[in-house]
Structure formats: C-alpha cells, structure tokens
Amino acid sequence: MLQNTSAKAYIITALLELLHQKTFSSITVKEIVKRAGISRSTFYVYYYDKYDLLDQLSKDIINEFLAFYPQAKKRHNHHLKVEETTKDICNHVFFYQSFYKEQFQNPQFIHHLSRELSAALMHVYNHKSYASFSSYGTVGFLAEWVYDSFQMTPEEAAIELRKIGTTDWSASHTDMKTVNFKEN
C-alpha cells in the first residue's frame, strides 16, 4: 500500500497524464485511480470528486507560477530578473502543459490567473493599470503559446515574452525600443 503522502502525488500525476490524452470532462475518477494505482477510497480521502482534485491542483500550480515573481525581486540585476523569470515561467507552463492546455480553455481560469498575476506584479510597476495590462498580456501570450501546441521551445517563448514585456509601447510603431526599467 502507498504511503498517504505519496498517494496524493500519484493521483495528481495520473490526472496530468490523462489530460495529455483527453479532456477533463471525459476523465473519470475510475480512470484516475486506475492510472494512479490506488483504490477509490484512497482517492476520496484526499478529494471530494474530480472537480475538487482539479481545484486543488489549480491552486497549487497557480501558487507555483506566482512564486517566480518574488524570486525575481530578490535578483540584483533587473535584466537578469526579467530574463530568468520569463524562462522560469515558460518552463513551468511547458512542464504542466496538459494542465494549461485544459485550463486555458476556461475563461474563468484565465481571468483568475491574470488577476493573481496582476497583484504579484504590483511590486514591479507600483501601478495597478500597468500591472493589470502586463498580467493579462502575459497570460494571453502564454495561452496562445499553448493553443499553438508549443511551436516555440520554452527558451524561444521566454525570449519573445521578455521582448514584448520590455517594449516601450509609447513609441511609434517604427520607433519601438526595449525599455530599461530602473532598479528599486
């Protein structure tokens, strides 16, 4: 029998693997427990149903996503902060690609993630409108990358995201240049 702490990990892994093959709506608890190698009763120790599993997994993955921003604040060189943070984010989305492929179909998830990211970006911009614009743009870019079936590598996506995020949008289209942010 599996240890209680590892049973939860097996359940999550099983769901993520199944999301590579089919939509969440077509996945059953029976399939999850079979893939995880656990009993139904063990599943119900941790989750009320598959929707509870997805909700808890969403919270964990969003928290992991948002954790890259406080780490960025600790880095000393701003250019390095942006470069490393965008790499971390793109690698995270790529790692959880089956989850994001499913969840980016849900407008409520996109809105929730964007709002949470906006709050995290307040330390970067110190301005609600800029944080909101940046967060919705970032999530939109990532969603398009997922919808396009990861045509770019995580490294290429990070470079594109960084370019977009550091563009001076106030310049005319032909005069656009990368913005150099001041360190706080």
N, C-alpha and C positions, 0 to 999 in steps of 0.2 A: 504494500500500500504506500502511496506517496505521502510525503510529509505535507502538513497543511499549508505551509508557506510556499512550497513548490507547486501544489495543485493549482493555485491561482495563476501562477506563471504558465502552466500547461494550458489552462483554459484560454488565457489571453493569446498565447502563441497559436492555438488551434483556430481561434476566431480570425486572427490576422492571416493565417494560411488559407482559410476558407474564403476570405474576402478576395484573395487572388483569383479564385475560381468562379465566384458567383456573387450576386448582390446580397446585402444584408437581409433584405426582406425574404429571400429564398433560403436562407440558412436556418436550420432548426437546432434546438438545444440537443436533440439526439445526435446530430452530426458533430456538434461541438464536443460533446462528451466522448463520442467515439474517437474523434481525432486526438483529443487530449489524453485518452486512455484512463479516464476516471468514470466513476458512477454518476448517475443523475443526481443522487442525493448529495454527493460531494459538490457538484455544481451549485445546488440550491443552498448549500452552507454559505456560499460567497455572494450569490446573485439571486435576485427575485425571479428574473427571467432574462432573456437575451437582450432586452432593451436596457435593463439595469446594467448588464455587462458592458454594453456599448456606451452608456452614460458615464460609468466609472472609468472606462478606458479613455473616453474623450477627455475627461478631466485630467487624467494622468498625462496624456500626450500633449494637451494644451499647456499644462504646467511645465513640461519638459521643453516645449517650444519657447515659452516665455522666459525660461531660466537663462537662455542665451543672452538676454538683454542686460541683466545685472552683471553678468560676467564681462560683457563688453565695457561696461562703465569702469571696471577695475583695470582695464588695459590702459597703458600710459599714452601711447601714440594713437591719435584719432584715426589715421588712415588704417593702421593695423586693426583697430577696433571694428571698423566697418567691414574690412576685408575678412577678418576671422569670423565675425558674427554672421555675415551672409553665407560664408562657407558652412558654418555650423548649422544654420537654418536649412540650407538646401540639402545637406547630408541627412539631417533629421527627417525632412519630408520624403526624401528618397528611401530612407530606411523603413519608414512607415507608409510606403506608397499605397499599399492596399487599403489602409485606413483612410488616407486622404482622398483616394480615388472615390471611395464611397461617400465620405463626409462632405466633399466639395460639391456634391450634387444637392446638398441640403442648404438652402439659403439661410436658415436659422443658425446653422453651424458657422457659415461664413461670417455672418453678422456678429455672432458671439466672439469668434476668434479675432475679428477685426477690432471690436470694442476692447477686448482684453489687451491686444497689442497696442492700441492707442494709449491706454493707461500706462503701459510699460514704457512707451516712447516719450512720455511727458518729461522724463529726466534728460532726454536728448534735446528736445525742442523748447521746453518750458512754455509751450503754447498749444492749447487744445486743438485748434484748427489744423496746425501743421502736423501734430501727432496723429490726428484723425485721417488727414489726407495721406500721410505716409503709410499708416497701418492698412487702410483699405487698398492702397496701391500695391503694397507688399503682398497682401493676401490674394488680391486679384492676379498678380503676376504668378504667384505660386500655383493658384488654381489653373491658370492657363497652361503652365508647365505640366501639371498633372494631366489635364484634358488632352494635351498633345502627346501623351504617353512617353514623357521624359525624352523627347527628341534631343535635348541637350543633356550633357553629363551634369552632375551636381556642381562641378567646378565651373563649367560654362554658364550654368544658370546663376551661380553666385556672382560671376563677373558682370553679367547682364543686370542683375538686380542691383548690384553696387553702382554701376554706371547710371541707372535710372534714378536711384536714390540720392546720388550726389550731383545730379544735373541742375544747373541754375535755370529754372523754368521761367524766370522773369526776363531772360534774354530773348531776343528774336530767334526764330527757329534756326536761322543760318548762323547765329552768333552763340548758340548754346555752348556752355562750357561746364566743366565739373566744378562744383562748389567746394571750397576748402573751409570746413567748419572750424570754429575756434574751440580750443580746449577750455573746459571749465576748471 
